[in-house]
């Protein structure tokens, strides 16, 4: 993993983007969208993730997290 793609300070918010391989439109399906939302909720409640905002597009996700 390159140095520029590492979270160095866990006290600062970060803007993250995740894309689907081949830019496939998987998040247009409710089941996959719900899976992402359930996991974000779990990480917030159980892992201490601060979620400032998110956007789920059809083939990628944007998060502002700490």
mmCIF file of the N, C-alpha and C atoms, coordinates in Angstrom:
data_MODEL
# 
_entry.id   MODEL 
# 
loop_
_atom_site.group_PDB 
_atom_site.id 
_atom_site.type_symbol 
_atom_site.label_atom_id 
_atom_site.label_alt_id 
_atom_site.label_comp_id 
_atom_site.label_asym_id 
_atom_site.label_entity_id 
_atom_site.label_seq_id 
_atom_site.pdbx_PDB_ins_code 
_atom_site.Cartn_x 
_atom_site.Cartn_y 
_atom_site.Cartn_z 
_atom_site.occupancy 
_atom_site.B_iso_or_equiv 
_atom_site.pdbx_formal_charge 
_atom_site.auth_seq_id 
_atom_site.auth_comp_id 
_atom_site.auth_asym_id 
_atom_site.auth_atom_id 
_atom_site.pdbx_PDB_model_num 
ATOM 1   N N  . UNK A 1 1  ? 0.853   -1.177 0.000   1.00 0.00 ? 1  UNK A N  1 
ATOM 2   C CA . UNK A 1 1  ? 0.000   0.000  0.000   1.00 0.00 ? 1  UNK A CA 1 
ATOM 3   C C  . UNK A 1 1  ? 0.893   1.233  0.000   1.00 0.00 ? 1  UNK A C  1 
ATOM 4   N N  . UNK A 1 2  ? 0.563   2.175  -0.819  1.00 0.00 ? 2  UNK A N  1 
ATOM 5   C CA . UNK A 1 2  ? 1.348   3.394  -0.906  1.00 0.00 ? 2  UNK A CA 1 
ATOM 6   C C  . UNK A 1 2  ? 1.212   4.256  0.335   1.00 0.00 ? 2  UNK A C  1 
ATOM 7   N N  . UNK A 1 3  ? 2.224   5.045  0.590   1.00 0.00 ? 3  UNK A N  1 
ATOM 8   C CA . UNK A 1 3  ? 2.231   5.921  1.761   1.00 0.00 ? 3  UNK A CA 1 
ATOM 9   C C  . UNK A 1 3  ? 1.081   6.929  1.738   1.00 0.00 ? 3  UNK A C  1 
ATOM 10  N N  . UNK A 1 4  ? 0.689   7.388  0.563   1.00 0.00 ? 4  UNK A N  1 
ATOM 11  C CA . UNK A 1 4  ? -0.344  8.425  0.487   1.00 0.00 ? 4  UNK A CA 1 
ATOM 12  C C  . UNK A 1 4  ? -1.742  7.892  0.770   1.00 0.00 ? 4  UNK A C  1 
ATOM 13  N N  . UNK A 1 5  ? -1.905  6.579  0.838   1.00 0.00 ? 5  UNK A N  1 
ATOM 14  C CA . UNK A 1 5  ? -3.227  5.999  1.061   1.00 0.00 ? 5  UNK A CA 1 
ATOM 15  C C  . UNK A 1 5  ? -3.392  5.409  2.448   1.00 0.00 ? 5  UNK A C  1 
ATOM 16  N N  . UNK A 1 6  ? -2.647  5.911  3.417   1.00 0.00 ? 6  UNK A N  1 
ATOM 17  C CA . UNK A 1 6  ? -2.740  5.403  4.779   1.00 0.00 ? 6  UNK A CA 1 
ATOM 18  C C  . UNK A 1 6  ? -3.340  6.462  5.689   1.00 0.00 ? 6  UNK A C  1 
ATOM 19  N N  . UNK A 1 7  ? -4.194  6.017  6.602   1.00 0.00 ? 7  UNK A N  1 
ATOM 20  C CA . UNK A 1 7  ? -4.748  6.919  7.612   1.00 0.00 ? 7  UNK A CA 1 
ATOM 21  C C  . UNK A 1 7  ? -3.712  7.041  8.716   1.00 0.00 ? 7  UNK A C  1 
ATOM 22  N N  . UNK A 1 8  ? -3.228  8.241  8.916   1.00 0.00 ? 8  UNK A N  1 
ATOM 23  C CA . UNK A 1 8  ? -2.159  8.465  9.880   1.00 0.00 ? 8  UNK A CA 1 
ATOM 24  C C  . UNK A 1 8  ? -2.672  8.997  11.214  1.00 0.00 ? 8  UNK A C  1 
ATOM 25  N N  . UNK A 1 9  ? -3.687  9.816  11.188  1.00 0.00 ? 9  UNK A N  1 
ATOM 26  C CA . UNK A 1 9  ? -4.189  10.458 12.396  1.00 0.00 ? 9  UNK A CA 1 
ATOM 27  C C  . UNK A 1 9  ? -5.661  10.095 12.572  1.00 0.00 ? 9  UNK A C  1 
ATOM 28  N N  . UNK A 1 10 ? -5.955  9.218  13.519  1.00 0.00 ? 10 UNK A N  1 
ATOM 29  C CA . UNK A 1 10 ? -7.330  8.764  13.718  1.00 0.00 ? 10 UNK A CA 1 
ATOM 30  C C  . UNK A 1 10 ? -8.208  9.804  14.396  1.00 0.00 ? 10 UNK A C  1 
ATOM 31  N N  . UNK A 1 11 ? -7.644  10.930 14.761  1.00 0.00 ? 11 UNK A N  1 
ATOM 32  C CA . UNK A 1 11 ? -8.416  12.022 15.357  1.00 0.00 ? 11 UNK A CA 1 
ATOM 33  C C  . UNK A 1 11 ? -8.918  13.014 14.306  1.00 0.00 ? 11 UNK A C  1 
ATOM 34  N N  . UNK A 1 12 ? -8.535  12.802 13.054  1.00 0.00 ? 12 UNK A N  1 
ATOM 35  C CA . UNK A 1 12 ? -8.931  13.704 11.977  1.00 0.00 ? 12 UNK A CA 1 
ATOM 36  C C  . UNK A 1 12 ? -9.940  13.009 11.061  1.00 0.00 ? 12 UNK A C  1 
ATOM 37  N N  . UNK A 1 13 ? -10.898 13.754 10.515  1.00 0.00 ? 13 UNK A N  1 
ATOM 38  C CA . UNK A 1 13 ? -11.808 13.152 9.536   1.00 0.00 ? 13 UNK A CA 1 
ATOM 39  C C  . UNK A 1 13 ? -11.105 12.942 8.191   1.00 0.00 ? 13 UNK A C  1 
ATOM 40  N N  . UNK A 1 14 ? -11.559 11.937 7.479   1.00 0.00 ? 14 UNK A N  1 
ATOM 41  C CA . UNK A 1 14 ? -10.999 11.611 6.164   1.00 0.00 ? 14 UNK A CA 1 
ATOM 42  C C  . UNK A 1 14 ? -12.128 11.463 5.154   1.00 0.00 ? 14 UNK A C  1 
ATOM 43  N N  . UNK A 1 15 ? -11.842 11.833 3.921   1.00 0.00 ? 15 UNK A N  1 
ATOM 44  C CA . UNK A 1 15 ? -12.759 11.620 2.806   1.00 0.00 ? 15 UNK A CA 1 
ATOM 45  C C  . UNK A 1 15 ? -12.296 10.355 2.095   1.00 0.00 ? 15 UNK A C  1 
ATOM 46  N N  . UNK A 1 16 ? -13.157 9.343  2.035   1.00 0.00 ? 16 UNK A N  1 
ATOM 47  C CA . UNK A 1 16 ? -12.823 8.068  1.404   1.00 0.00 ? 16 UNK A CA 1 
ATOM 48  C C  . UNK A 1 16 ? -13.764 7.806  0.236   1.00 0.00 ? 16 UNK A C  1 
ATOM 49  N N  . UNK A 1 17 ? -13.239 7.189  -0.793  1.00 0.00 ? 17 UNK A N  1 
ATOM 50  C CA . UNK A 1 17 ? -14.042 6.767  -1.934  1.00 0.00 ? 17 UNK A CA 1 
ATOM 51  C C  . UNK A 1 17 ? -13.730 5.313  -2.219  1.00 0.00 ? 17 UNK A C  1 
ATOM 52  N N  . UNK A 1 18 ? -14.777 4.514  -2.386  1.00 0.00 ? 18 UNK A N  1 
ATOM 53  C CA . UNK A 1 18 ? -14.641 3.109  -2.753  1.00 0.00 ? 18 UNK A CA 1 
ATOM 54  C C  . UNK A 1 18 ? -15.376 2.892  -4.060  1.00 0.00 ? 18 UNK A C  1 
ATOM 55  N N  . UNK A 1 19 ? -14.731 2.238  -4.995  1.00 0.00 ? 19 UNK A N  1 
ATOM 56  C CA . UNK A 1 19 ? -15.396 1.961  -6.266  1.00 0.00 ? 19 UNK A CA 1 
ATOM 57  C C  . UNK A 1 19 ? -15.507 0.457  -6.466  1.00 0.00 ? 19 UNK A C  1 
ATOM 58  N N  . UNK A 1 20 ? -16.492 0.061  -7.216  1.00 0.00 ? 20 UNK A N  1 
ATOM 59  C CA . UNK A 1 20 ? -16.708 -1.333 -7.561  1.00 0.00 ? 20 UNK A CA 1 
ATOM 60  C C  . UNK A 1 20 ? -15.805 -1.675 -8.748  1.00 0.00 ? 20 UNK A C  1 
ATOM 61  N N  . UNK A 1 21 ? -15.221 -2.861 -8.725  1.00 0.00 ? 21 UNK A N  1 
ATOM 62  C CA . UNK A 1 21 ? -14.359 -3.300 -9.819  1.00 0.00 ? 21 UNK A CA 1 
ATOM 63  C C  . UNK A 1 21 ? -15.151 -3.244 -11.123 1.00 0.00 ? 21 UNK A C  1 
ATOM 64  N N  . UNK A 1 22 ? -14.566 -2.625 -12.108 1.00 0.00 ? 22 UNK A N  1 
ATOM 65  C CA . UNK A 1 22 ? -15.224 -2.491 -13.405 1.00 0.00 ? 22 UNK A CA 1 
ATOM 66  C C  . UNK A 1 22 ? -16.375 -1.497 -13.402 1.00 0.00 ? 22 UNK A C  1 
ATOM 67  N N  . UNK A 1 23 ? -16.515 -0.737 -12.327 1.00 0.00 ? 23 UNK A N  1 
ATOM 68  C CA . UNK A 1 23 ? -17.580 0.256  -12.193 1.00 0.00 ? 23 UNK A CA 1 
ATOM 69  C C  . UNK A 1 23 ? -18.975 -0.348 -12.410 1.00 0.00 ? 23 UNK A C  1 
ATOM 70  N N  . UNK A 1 24 ? -19.159 -1.600 -11.988 1.00 0.00 ? 24 UNK A N  1 
ATOM 71  C CA . UNK A 1 24 ? -20.471 -2.262 -12.127 1.00 0.00 ? 24 UNK A CA 1 
ATOM 72  C C  . UNK A 1 24 ? -21.490 -1.578 -11.217 1.00 0.00 ? 24 UNK A C  1 
ATOM 73  N N  . UNK A 1 25 ? -22.718 -1.470 -11.676 1.00 0.00 ? 25 UNK A N  1 
ATOM 74  C CA . UNK A 1 25 ? -23.791 -0.785 -10.932 1.00 0.00 ? 25 UNK A CA 1 
ATOM 75  C C  . UNK A 1 25 ? -24.436 -1.710 -9.897  1.00 0.00 ? 25 UNK A C  1 
ATOM 76  N N  . UNK A 1 26 ? -23.673 -2.118 -8.882  1.00 0.00 ? 26 UNK A N  1 
ATOM 77  C CA . UNK A 1 26 ? -24.212 -3.049 -7.891  1.00 0.00 ? 26 UNK A CA 1 
ATOM 78  C C  . UNK A 1 26 ? -25.075 -2.366 -6.835  1.00 0.00 ? 26 UNK A C  1 
ATOM 79  N N  . UNK A 1 27 ? -24.778 -1.101 -6.519  1.00 0.00 ? 27 UNK A N  1 
ATOM 80  C CA . UNK A 1 27 ? -25.530 -0.441 -5.452  1.00 0.00 ? 27 UNK A CA 1 
ATOM 81  C C  . UNK A 1 27 ? -26.874 0.095  -5.910  1.00 0.00 ? 27 UNK A C  1 
ATOM 82  N N  . UNK A 1 28 ? -27.230 -0.165 -7.150  1.00 0.00 ? 28 UNK A N  1 
ATOM 83  C CA . UNK A 1 28 ? -28.590 0.142  -7.580  1.00 0.00 ? 28 UNK A CA 1 
ATOM 84  C C  . UNK A 1 28 ? -29.561 -0.916 -7.050  1.00 0.00 ? 28 UNK A C  1 
ATOM 85  N N  . UNK A 1 29 ? -29.022 -2.028 -6.552  1.00 0.00 ? 29 UNK A N  1 
ATOM 86  C CA . UNK A 1 29 ? -29.838 -3.089 -5.938  1.00 0.00 ? 29 UNK A CA 1 
ATOM 87  C C  . UNK A 1 29 ? -29.986 -2.814 -4.448  1.00 0.00 ? 29 UNK A C  1 
ATOM 88  N N  . UNK A 1 30 ? -31.222 -2.857 -3.974  1.00 0.00 ? 30 UNK A N  1 
ATOM 89  C CA . UNK A 1 30 ? -31.526 -2.542 -2.581  1.00 0.00 ? 30 UNK A CA 1 
ATOM 90  C C  . UNK A 1 30 ? -30.769 -3.437 -1.602  1.00 0.00 ? 30 UNK A C  1 
ATOM 91  N N  . UNK A 1 31 ? -30.631 -4.716 -1.895  1.00 0.00 ? 31 UNK A N  1 
ATOM 92  C CA . UNK A 1 31 ? -29.942 -5.641 -0.986  1.00 0.00 ? 31 UNK A CA 1 
ATOM 93  C C  . UNK A 1 31 ? -28.499 -5.212 -0.729  1.00 0.00 ? 31 UNK A C  1 
ATOM 94  N N  . UNK A 1 32 ? -27.799 -4.792 -1.760  1.00 0.00 ? 32 UNK A N  1 
ATOM 95  C CA . UNK A 1 32 ? -26.400 -4.392 -1.602  1.00 0.00 ? 32 UNK A CA 1 
ATOM 96  C C  . UNK A 1 32 ? -26.285 -3.053 -0.880  1.00 0.00 ? 32 UNK A C  1 
ATOM 97  N N  . UNK A 1 33 ? -27.207 -2.139 -1.180  1.00 0.00 ? 33 UNK A N  1 
ATOM 98  C CA . UNK A 1 33 ? -27.226 -0.859 -0.478  1.00 0.00 ? 33 UNK A CA 1 
ATOM 99  C C  . UNK A 1 33 ? -27.482 -1.072 1.014   1.00 0.00 ? 33 UNK A C  1 
ATOM 100 N N  . UNK A 1 34 ? -28.456 -1.924 1.318   1.00 0.00 ? 34 UNK A N  1 
ATOM 101 C CA . UNK A 1 34 ? -28.774 -2.223 2.715   1.00 0.00 ? 34 UNK A CA 1 
ATOM 102 C C  . UNK A 1 34 ? -27.603 -2.877 3.435   1.00 0.00 ? 34 UNK A C  1 
ATOM 103 N N  . UNK A 1 35 ? -26.866 -3.737 2.739   1.00 0.00 ? 35 UNK A N  1 
ATOM 104 C CA . UNK A 1 35 ? -25.696 -4.385 3.320   1.00 0.00 ? 35 UNK A CA 1 
ATOM 105 C C  . UNK A 1 35 ? -24.663 -3.340 3.743   1.00 0.00 ? 35 UNK A C  1 
ATOM 106 N N  . UNK A 1 36 ? -24.404 -2.361 2.889   1.00 0.00 ? 36 UNK A N  1 
ATOM 107 C CA . UNK A 1 36 ? -23.459 -1.293 3.213   1.00 0.00 ? 36 UNK A CA 1 
ATOM 108 C C  . UNK A 1 36 ? -23.949 -0.493 4.412   1.00 0.00 ? 36 UNK A C  1 
ATOM 109 N N  . UNK A 1 37 ? -25.227 -0.137 4.422   1.00 0.00 ? 37 UNK A N  1 
ATOM 110 C CA . UNK A 1 37 ? -25.780 0.647  5.528   1.00 0.00 ? 37 UNK A CA 1 
ATOM 111 C C  . UNK A 1 37 ? -25.729 -0.117 6.843   1.00 0.00 ? 37 UNK A C  1 
ATOM 112 N N  . UNK A 1 38 ? -26.020 -1.410 6.820   1.00 0.00 ? 38 UNK A N  1 
ATOM 113 C CA . UNK A 1 38 ? -25.945 -2.230 8.034   1.00 0.00 ? 38 UNK A CA 1 
ATOM 114 C C  . UNK A 1 38 ? -24.521 -2.262 8.577   1.00 0.00 ? 38 UNK A C  1 
ATOM 115 N N  . UNK A 1 39 ? -23.549 -2.381 7.689   1.00 0.00 ? 39 UNK A N  1 
ATOM 116 C CA . UNK A 1 39 ? -22.158 -2.430 8.124   1.00 0.00 ? 39 UNK A CA 1 
ATOM 117 C C  . UNK A 1 39 ? -21.668 -1.077 8.634   1.00 0.00 ? 39 UNK A C  1 
ATOM 118 N N  . UNK A 1 40 ? -22.107 0.004  8.032   1.00 0.00 ? 40 UNK A N  1 
ATOM 119 C CA . UNK A 1 40 ? -21.753 1.325  8.553   1.00 0.00 ? 40 UNK A CA 1 
ATOM 120 C C  . UNK A 1 40 ? -22.350 1.529  9.943   1.00 0.00 ? 40 UNK A C  1 
ATOM 121 N N  . UNK A 1 41 ? -23.584 1.089  10.136  1.00 0.00 ? 41 UNK A N  1 
ATOM 122 C CA . UNK A 1 41 ? -24.229 1.180  11.449  1.00 0.00 ? 41 UNK A CA 1 
ATOM 123 C C  . UNK A 1 41 ? -23.462 0.358  12.478  1.00 0.00 ? 41 UNK A C  1 
ATOM 124 N N  . UNK A 1 42 ? -23.074 -0.851 12.117  1.00 0.00 ? 42 UNK A N  1 
ATOM 125 C CA . UNK A 1 42 ? -22.303 -1.703 13.029  1.00 0.00 ? 42 UNK A CA 1 
ATOM 126 C C  . UNK A 1 42 ? -20.985 -1.025 13.407  1.00 0.00 ? 42 UNK A C  1 
ATOM 127 N N  . UNK A 1 43 ? -20.279 -0.479 12.439  1.00 0.00 ? 43 UNK A N  1 
ATOM 128 C CA . UNK A 1 43 ? -19.002 0.173  12.717  1.00 0.00 ? 43 UNK A CA 1 
ATOM 129 C C  . UNK A 1 43 ? -19.176 1.403  13.596  1.00 0.00 ? 43 UNK A C  1 
ATOM 130 N N  . UNK A 1 44 ? -20.276 2.122  13.422  1.00 0.00 ? 44 UNK A N  1 
ATOM 131 C CA . UNK A 1 44 ? -20.554 3.280  14.281  1.00 0.00 ? 44 UNK A CA 1 
ATOM 132 C C  . UNK A 1 44 ? -20.816 2.846  15.708  1.00 0.00 ? 44 UNK A C  1 
ATOM 133 N N  . UNK A 1 45 ? -21.675 1.841  15.888  1.00 0.00 ? 45 UNK A N  1 
ATOM 134 C CA . UNK A 1 45 ? -22.093 1.425  17.231  1.00 0.00 ? 45 UNK A CA 1 
ATOM 135 C C  . UNK A 1 45 ? -21.048 0.596  17.967  1.00 0.00 ? 45 UNK A C  1 
ATOM 136 N N  . UNK A 1 46 ? -20.350 -0.266 17.249  1.00 0.00 ? 46 UNK A N  1 
ATOM 137 C CA . UNK A 1 46 ? -19.460 -1.231 17.898  1.00 0.00 ? 46 UNK A CA 1 
ATOM 138 C C  . UNK A 1 46 ? -17.972 -0.907 17.766  1.00 0.00 ? 46 UNK A C  1 
ATOM 139 N N  . UNK A 1 47 ? -17.591 -0.139 16.776  1.00 0.00 ? 47 UNK A N  1 
ATOM 140 C CA . UNK A 1 47 ? -16.166 0.074  16.497  1.00 0.00 ? 47 UNK A CA 1 
ATOM 141 C C  . UNK A 1 47 ? -15.704 1.513  16.697  1.00 0.00 ? 47 UNK A C  1 
ATOM 142 N N  . UNK A 1 48 ? -16.622 2.403  17.034  1.00 0.00 ? 48 UNK A N  1 
ATOM 143 C CA . UNK A 1 48 ? -16.229 3.786  17.291  1.00 0.00 ? 48 UNK A CA 1 
ATOM 144 C C  . UNK A 1 48 ? -16.042 4.648  16.062  1.00 0.00 ? 48 UNK A C  1 
ATOM 145 N N  . UNK A 1 49 ? -16.593 4.241  14.937  1.00 0.00 ? 49 UNK A N  1 
ATOM 146 C CA . UNK A 1 49 ? -16.497 5.026  13.711  1.00 0.00 ? 49 UNK A CA 1 
ATOM 147 C C  . UNK A 1 49 ? -17.393 6.251  13.816  1.00 0.00 ? 49 UNK A C  1 
ATOM 148 N N  . UNK A 1 50 ? -16.839 7.415  13.522  1.00 0.00 ? 50 UNK A N  1 
ATOM 149 C CA . UNK A 1 50 ? -17.649 8.625  13.403  1.00 0.00 ? 50 UNK A CA 1 
ATOM 150 C C  . UNK A 1 50 ? -17.957 8.809  11.928  1.00 0.00 ? 50 UNK A C  1 
ATOM 151 N N  . UNK A 1 51 ? -19.234 8.844  11.600  1.00 0.00 ? 51 UNK A N  1 
ATOM 152 C CA . UNK A 1 51 ? -19.670 8.991  10.216  1.00 0.00 ? 51 UNK A CA 1 
ATOM 153 C C  . UNK A 1 51 ? -20.290 10.371 10.060  1.00 0.00 ? 51 UNK A C  1 
ATOM 154 N N  . UNK A 1 52 ? -19.571 11.257 9.392   1.00 0.00 ? 52 UNK A N  1 
ATOM 155 C CA . UNK A 1 52 ? -20.044 12.622 9.208   1.00 0.00 ? 52 UNK A CA 1 
ATOM 156 C C  . UNK A 1 52 ? -20.995 12.741 8.024   1.00 0.00 ? 52 UNK A C  1 
ATOM 157 N N  . UNK A 1 53 ? -20.788 11.907 7.026   1.00 0.00 ? 53 UNK A N  1 
ATOM 158 C CA . UNK A 1 53 ? -21.646 11.936 5.851   1.00 0.00 ? 53 UNK A CA 1 
ATOM 159 C C  . UNK A 1 53 ? -21.257 10.846 4.877   1.00 0.00 ? 53 UNK A C  1 
ATOM 160 N N  . UNK A 1 54 ? -22.203 10.481 4.034   1.00 0.00 ? 54 UNK A N  1 
ATOM 161 C CA . UNK A 1 54 ? -21.927 9.460  3.023   1.00 0.00 ? 54 UNK A CA 1 
ATOM 162 C C  . UNK A 1 54 ? -22.857 9.649  1.841   1.00 0.00 ? 54 UNK A C  1 
ATOM 163 N N  . UNK A 1 55 ? -22.408 9.143  0.702   1.00 0.00 ? 55 UNK A N  1 
ATOM 164 C CA . UNK A 1 55 ? -23.225 9.095  -0.503  1.00 0.00 ? 55 UNK A CA 1 
ATOM 165 C C  . UNK A 1 55 ? -22.993 7.728  -1.126  1.00 0.00 ? 55 UNK A C  1 
ATOM 166 N N  . UNK A 1 56 ? -24.068 7.010  -1.367  1.00 0.00 ? 56 UNK A N  1 
ATOM 167 C CA . UNK A 1 56 ? -23.971 5.726  -2.059  1.00 0.00 ? 56 UNK A CA 1 
ATOM 168 C C  . UNK A 1 56 ? -24.476 5.937  -3.480  1.00 0.00 ? 56 UNK A C  1 
ATOM 169 N N  . UNK A 1 57 ? -23.545 5.884  -4.422  1.00 0.00 ? 57 UNK A N  1 
ATOM 170 C CA . UNK A 1 57 ? -23.889 5.993  -5.833  1.00 0.00 ? 57 UNK A CA 1 
ATOM 171 C C  . UNK A 1 57 ? -24.096 4.574  -6.374  1.00 0.00 ? 57 UNK A C  1 
ATOM 172 N N  . UNK A 1 58 ? -24.443 4.439  -7.625  1.00 0.00 ? 58 UNK A N  1 
ATOM 173 C CA . UNK A 1 58 ? -24.720 3.104  -8.157  1.00 0.00 ? 58 UNK A CA 1 
ATOM 174 C C  . UNK A 1 58 ? -23.475 2.227  -8.234  1.00 0.00 ? 58 UNK A C  1 
ATOM 175 N N  . UNK A 1 59 ? -22.286 2.837  -8.366  1.00 0.00 ? 59 UNK A N  1 
ATOM 176 C CA . UNK A 1 59 ? -21.077 2.034  -8.528  1.00 0.00 ? 59 UNK A CA 1 
ATOM 177 C C  . UNK A 1 59 ? -19.901 2.477  -7.652  1.00 0.00 ? 59 UNK A C  1 
ATOM 178 N N  . UNK A 1 60 ? -20.154 3.396  -6.737  1.00 0.00 ? 60 UNK A N  1 
ATOM 179 C CA . UNK A 1 60 ? -19.115 3.799  -5.798  1.00 0.00 ? 60 UNK A CA 1 
ATOM 180 C C  . UNK A 1 60 ? -19.733 4.473  -4.583  1.00 0.00 ? 60 UNK A C  1 
ATOM 181 N N  . UNK A 1 61 ? -18.907 4.642  -3.552  1.00 0.00 ? 61 UNK A N  1 
ATOM 182 C CA . UNK A 1 61 ? -19.359 5.194  -2.274  1.00 0.00 ? 61 UNK A CA 1 
ATOM 183 C C  . UNK A 1 61 ? -18.375 6.287  -1.850  1.00 0.00 ? 61 UNK A C  1 
ATOM 184 N N  . UNK A 1 62 ? -18.905 7.384  -1.330  1.00 0.00 ? 62 UNK A N  1 
ATOM 185 C CA . UNK A 1 62 ? -18.100 8.432  -0.736  1.00 0.00 ? 62 UNK A CA 1 
ATOM 186 C C  . UNK A 1 62 ? -18.434 8.471  0.755   1.00 0.00 ? 62 UNK A C  1 
ATOM 187 N N  . UNK A 1 63 ? -17.407 8.567  1.602   1.00 0.00 ? 63 UNK A N  1 
ATOM 188 C CA . UNK A 1 63 ? -17.593 8.662  3.054   1.00 0.00 ? 63 UNK A CA 1 
ATOM 189 C C  . UNK A 1 63 ? -16.725 9.788  3.602   1.00 0.00 ? 63 UNK A C  1 
ATOM 190 N N  . UNK A 1 64 ? -17.250 10.478 4.615   1.00 0.00 ? 64 UNK A N  1 
ATOM 191 C CA . UNK A 1 64 ? -16.438 11.354 5.439   1.00 0.00 ? 64 UNK A CA 1 
ATOM 192 C C  . UNK A 1 64 ? -16.514 10.746 6.825   1.00 0.00 ? 64 UNK A C  1 
ATOM 193 N N  . UNK A 1 65 ? -15.389 10.178 7.286   1.00 0.00 ? 65 UNK A N  1 
ATOM 194 C CA . UNK A 1 65 ? -15.368 9.405  8.525   1.00 0.00 ? 65 UNK A CA 1 
ATOM 195 C C  . UNK A 1 65 ? -14.168 9.770  9.375   1.00 0.00 ? 65 UNK A C  1 
ATOM 196 N N  . UNK A 1 66 ? -14.293 9.388  10.627  1.00 0.00 ? 66 UNK A N  1 
ATOM 197 C CA . UNK A 1 66 ? -13.170 9.532  11.580  1.00 0.00 ? 66 UNK A CA 1 
ATOM 198 C C  . UNK A 1 66 ? -13.157 8.275  12.424  1.00 0.00 ? 66 UNK A C  1 
# 
